[in-house]
Amino acid sequence: MPFNLAAVLAIVAGASVAGLTFATWIVSERFFQRLIAQHPELADSFPRPSLLTRYASKMAYLKGRRFNDLSDPMLKRLGQLSLTLLTAHAIAFTTFIICALWWSAVRDRP
């Protein structure tokens, strides 16, 4: 029974990670496109040279909750939604790793 439960939880967590990855990417890209369109002076804050650098600066912006300083309520909501999805993604990914390790541990038992 633990093997089946661990397998099911790992699969559900993996599917959640996949869905949240896609949703987080879509919402955050919309947020940052609108943010830069309304505040072009922020364009240099999110450099494009490297994939990791670009996303690290966006994550720092969201985690710092700097979107709360914006005057546009729609941008504030999109920023909050992006942060919420990013947090849910991190939780789902951690859950997936734990479930996969659990599954691996119970599967190898005699």
Phi and psi in degrees as GROMACS dihedral restraints (atoms count N, CA, C in turn):
[ dihedral_restraints ]
;  ai    aj    ak    al  type     phi  dphi    fc
    3     4     5     6     1   -59.9    20    10
    4     5     6     7     1   -33.8    20    10
    6     7     8     9     1   -62.2    20    10
    7     8     9    10     1   -45.6    20    10
    9    10    11    12     1   -65.0    20    10
   10    11    12    13     1   -43.5    20    10
   12    13    14    15     1   -64.0    20    10
   13    14    15    16     1   -44.4    20    10
   15    16    17    18     1   -62.7    20    10
   16    17    18    19     1   -41.6    20    10
   18    19    20    21     1   -63.9    20    10
   19    20    21    22     1   -46.3    20    10
   21    22    23    24     1   -63.0    20    10
   22    23    24    25     1   -46.1    20    10
   24    25    26    27     1   -63.4    20    10
   25    26    27    28     1   -39.4    20    10
   27    28    29    30     1   -63.8    20    10
   28    29    30    31     1   -40.8    20    10
   30    31    32    33     1   -67.8    20    10
   31    32    33    34     1   -44.6    20    10
   33    34    35    36     1   -63.8    20    10
   34    35    36    37     1   -43.9    20    10
   36    37    38    39     1   -64.5    20    10
   37    38    39    40     1   -40.0    20    10
   39    40    41    42     1   -63.2    20    10
   40    41    42    43     1   -41.9    20    10
   42    43    44    45     1   -65.3    20    10
   43    44    45    46     1   -37.9    20    10
   45    46    47    48     1   -63.1    20    10
   46    47    48    49     1   -41.9    20    10
   48    49    50    51     1   -60.7    20    10
   49    50    51    52     1   -44.4    20    10
   51    52    53    54     1   -62.2    20    10
   52    53    54    55     1   -46.9    20    10
   54    55    56    57     1   -65.0    20    10
   55    56    57    58     1   -42.9    20    10
   57    58    59    60     1   -68.6    20    10
   58    59    60    61     1   -32.6    20    10
   60    61    62    63     1   -60.3    20    10
   61    62    63    64     1   -48.7    20    10
   63    64    65    66     1   -64.0    20    10
   64    65    66    67     1   -47.6    20    10
   66    67    68    69     1   -64.0    20    10
   67    68    69    70     1   -42.4    20    10
   69    70    71    72     1   -62.4    20    10
   70    71    72    73     1   -43.5    20    10
   72    73    74    75     1   -62.5    20    10
   73    74    75    76     1   -47.2    20    10
   75    76    77    78     1   -62.2    20    10
   76    77    78    79     1   -51.2    20    10
   78    79    80    81     1   -65.5    20    10
   79    80    81    82     1   -44.3    20    10
   81    82    83    84     1   -68.8    20    10
   82    83    84    85     1   -35.3    20    10
   84    85    86    87     1   -64.7    20    10
   85    86    87    88     1   -41.4    20    10
   87    88    89    90     1   -62.4    20    10
   88    89    90    91     1   -43.6    20    10
   90    91    92    93     1   -60.0    20    10
   91    92    93    94     1   -50.1    20    10
   93    94    95    96     1   -70.6    20    10
   94    95    96    97     1   -31.6    20    10
   96    97    98    99     1   -64.1    20    10
   97    98    99   100     1   -45.6    20    10
   99   100   101   102     1   -68.6    20    10
  100   101   102   103     1   -38.4    20    10
  102   103   104   105     1   -60.8    20    10
  103   104   105   106     1   -47.6    20    10
  105   106   107   108     1   -69.9    20    10
  106   107   108   109     1   -32.8    20    10
  108   109   110   111     1   -64.4    20    10
  109   110   111   112     1   -38.7    20    10
  111   112   113   114     1   -85.4    20    10
  112   113   114   115     1   -24.9    20    10
  114   115   116   117     1  -133.5    20    10
  115   116   117   118     1    74.9    20    10
  117   118   119   120     1   -59.5    20    10
  118   119   120   121     1   -21.6    20    10
  120   121   122   123     1   -66.2    20    10
  121   122   123   124     1   -16.5    20    10
  123   124   125   126     1   -87.6    20    10
  124   125   126   127     1    -5.8    20    10
  126   127   128   129     1   -57.8    20    10
  127   128   129   130     1   -36.9    20    10
  129   130   131   132     1   -72.8    20    10
  130   131   132   133     1   -13.5    20    10
  132   133   134   135     1   -73.5    20    10
  133   134   135   136     1   -17.5    20    10
  135   136   137   138     1  -123.2    20    10
  136   137   138   139     1    77.7    20    10
  138   139   140   141     1   -63.9    20    10
  139   140   141   142     1   151.2    20    10
  141   142   143   144     1  -102.0    20    10
  142   143   144   145     1    -8.8    20    10
  144   145   146   147     1   -56.5    20    10
  145   146   147   148     1   -36.7    20    10
  147   148   149   150     1  -131.4    20    10
  148   149   150   151     1   139.9    20    10
  150   151   152   153     1   -57.6    20    10
  151   152   153   154     1   -46.7    20    10
  153   154   155   156     1   -68.5    20    10
  154   155   156   157     1   -39.2    20    10
  156   157   158   159     1   -63.4    20    10
  157   158   159   160     1   -43.3    20    10
  159   160   161   162     1   -61.9    20    10
  160   161   162   163     1   -47.0    20    10
  162   163   164   165     1   -73.5    20    10
  163   164   165   166     1   -31.6    20    10
  165   166   167   168     1   -63.4    20    10
  166   167   168   169     1   -41.0    20    10
  168   169   170   171     1   -69.3    20    10
  169   170   171   172     1   -34.8    20    10
  171   172   173   174     1   -68.8    20    10
  172   173   174   175     1   -41.3    20    10
  174   175   176   177     1   -64.6    20    10
  175   176   177   178     1   -39.5    20    10
  177   178   179   180     1   -63.3    20    10
  178   179   180   181     1   -39.5    20    10
  180   181   182   183     1   -61.3    20    10
  181   182   183   184     1   -47.0    20    10
  183   184   185   186     1   -67.9    20    10
  184   185   186   187     1   -46.4    20    10
  186   187   188   189     1   -64.9    20    10
  187   188   189   190     1   -28.3    20    10
  189   190   191   192     1   -78.9    20    10
  190   191   192   193     1    -3.1    20    10
  192   193   194   195     1    52.7    20    10
  193   194   195   196     1    36.0    20    10
  195   196   197   198     1   -68.9    20    10
  196   197   198   199     1   -16.9    20    10
  198   199   200   201     1   -65.0    20    10
  199   200   201   202     1   -21.2    20    10
  201   202   203   204     1   -67.3    20    10
  202   203   204   205     1   -18.7    20    10
  204   205   206   207     1   -83.4    20    10
  205   206   207   208     1    -6.0    20    10
  207   208   209   210     1   -76.1    20    10
  208   209   210   211     1   150.5    20    10
  210   211   212   213     1   -85.9    20    10
  211   212   213   214     1   -26.0    20    10
  213   214   215   216     1   -78.4    20    10
  214   215   216   217     1   116.4    20    10
  216   217   218   219     1   -62.7    20    10
  217   218   219   220     1   -31.8    20    10
  219   220   221   222     1   -66.1    20    10
  220   221   222   223     1   -41.9    20    10
  222   223   224   225     1   -65.1    20    10
  223   224   225   226     1   -38.8    20    10
  225   226   227   228     1   -60.2    20    10
  226   227   228   229     1   -45.0    20    10
  228   229   230   231     1   -64.7    20    10
  229   230   231   232     1   -42.6    20    10
  231   232   233   234     1   -64.1    20    10
  232   233   234   235     1   -39.1    20    10
  234   235   236   237     1   -64.4    20    10
  235   236   237   238     1   -43.9    20    10
  237   238   239   240     1   -65.0    20    10
  238   239   240   241     1   -40.4    20    10
  240   241   242   243     1   -64.5    20    10
  241   242   243   244     1   -40.7    20    10
  243   244   245   246     1   -60.3    20    10
  244   245   246   247     1   -44.7    20    10
  246   247   248   249     1   -65.1    20    10
  247   248   249   250     1   -41.2    20    10
  249   250   251   252     1   -62.9    20    10
  250   251   252   253     1   -44.5    20    10
  252   253   254   255     1   -65.1    20    10
  253   254   255   256     1   -39.6    20    10
  255   256   257   258     1   -62.2    20    10
  256   257   258   259     1   -41.8    20    10
  258   259   260   261     1   -66.0    20    10
  259   260   261   262     1   -44.9    20    10
  261   262   263   264     1   -62.1    20    10
  262   263   264   265     1   -37.9    20    10
  264   265   266   267     1   -62.8    20    10
  265   266   267   268     1   -44.6    20    10
  267   268   269   270     1   -62.6    20    10
  268   269   270   271     1   -41.3    20    10
  270   271   272   273     1   -66.7    20    10
  271   272   273   274     1   -44.0    20    10
  273   274   275   276     1   -64.6    20    10
  274   275   276   277     1   -39.5    20    10
  276   277   278   279     1   -65.1    20    10
  277   278   279   280     1   -43.8    20    10
  279   280   281   282     1   -62.4    20    10
  280   281   282   283     1   -42.5    20    10
  282   283   284   285     1   -62.0    20    10
  283   284   285   286     1   -41.8    20    10
  285   286   287   288     1   -60.5    20    10
  286   287   288   289     1   -46.1    20    10
  288   289   290   291     1   -61.4    20    10
  289   290   291   292     1   -46.2    20    10
  291   292   293   294     1   -62.1    20    10
  292   293   294   295     1   -44.9    20    10
  294   295   296   297     1   -65.8    20    10
  295   296   297   298     1   -39.1    20    10
  297   298   299   300     1   -65.3    20    10
  298   299   300   301     1   -39.7    20    10
  300   301   302   303     1   -66.6    20    10
  301   302   303   304     1   -40.1    20    10
  303   304   305   306     1   -62.7    20    10
  304   305   306   307     1   -46.3    20    10
  306   307   308   309     1   -58.7    20    10
  307   308   309   310     1   -44.8    20    10
  309   310   311   312     1   -62.9    20    10
  310   311   312   313     1   -40.3    20    10
  312   313   314   315     1   -67.3    20    10
  313   314   315   316     1   -41.2    20    10
  315   316   317   318     1   -78.5    20    10
  316   317   318   319     1   -28.0    20    10
  318   319   320   321     1   -69.4    20    10
  319   320   321   322     1   -34.2    20    10
  321   322   323   324     1   -83.5    20    10
  322   323   324   325     1    -3.9    20    10
  324   325   326   327     1   -73.8    20    10
  325   326   327   328     1   145.3    20    10
